[in-house]
Amino acid sequence: MMRAVSVPESTIALVPSASERTLLRGVSAALDDDKVVDAFTILYEDIAPVRLAGDLIFRTLESRVEAARNGKAKLVETAAYTDTELLAARKLFDLVDRDG
């Protein structure tokens, strides 16, 4: 479940919601620590409300990741943007759009 939403930063940059981008970065960071993955797995398996919330959150994130992947593929195909350019564009937009 967590691995399905672990994507490169250039894909995360195309997710419109800042809070969802933060969640995706957190999932990617969590996957680097086996103890965090083990803890999440135990909580997910043993506590029904955590499982329900996890399913809801990850289903939403998976759809956002899929949309970002499709958008990235279109941008790379039609406009030939590199990952570096996409990341720079996201950072610039976030700086300009401080009011949310």
Secondary structure, 3 states (H helix, E strand, C coil): CCHHHCCCHHHHCCCCCHHHHHHHHHHHHHCCCHHHHHHHHHHHHHCHHHHHHHHHHHHHHHHHHHHHHHHHHHHHHHHCCCHHHHHHHHHHHHHHCCCC
